[in-house]
Amino acid sequence: MFTYDRLYALDGADCWTVARHNPMTIHVDDSGVTVVVPSGKERLISREDVEDVMQHLAKHHTINGTEMRDRLGIRSANTRIKLFAILAVLPDIAVTLNPRTLHFAE
């Protein structure tokens, strides 16, 4: 099943932004996923936003940044970039760059 629980195994994992390959470390807890960049700056991506994207992927099998903004209401481009990086680490997620899209293969 494609649920938030799968992300707990990624706690402490390194990942990279999809387009620019900027490094970050992710920490997963019940409130969401905290992304830490090399400068030490942290950003919390709410569990609700992560679950919304995961549910959309499970239902439609793809999502891009425009859909995250328009359908799910995730307005921050920075948040969308980090969501791409977090979910791209999962083994059943593929990424295309133009347009930047996540693809879910069950």
Steps between C-alpha positions, in 0.01 A plus 500: 500500500623849414467679833692747715623211717742406221690823560603410857763265353657804330563688825855634483535427127679729260322614186547761230280748320390360167617774263807647672611204714532713813557272800276476804432264787147404598358422841157342522262516796124515560479873425670482161836484329772742606749579226846616609733660245882511543488851649293355785179676399193286566158498335204293613279355229170422670379143515176623343681631190705181467192280539302709249770449237529129580122452475494683167782279372325183618180600320634664181852348479660835410527851639691810394570831669204675338262234630653527848431874489161507328334178618658456843556864593874468566590858408865511601735404214764419762265250666417339165871464416564331833198270460642384166835424667343316794270280294756432227699298757225236513572197280164499320522867399657609173569860404498676165651846469311677225241559624615403850266212587487219754375164371371225729528139391310265730 
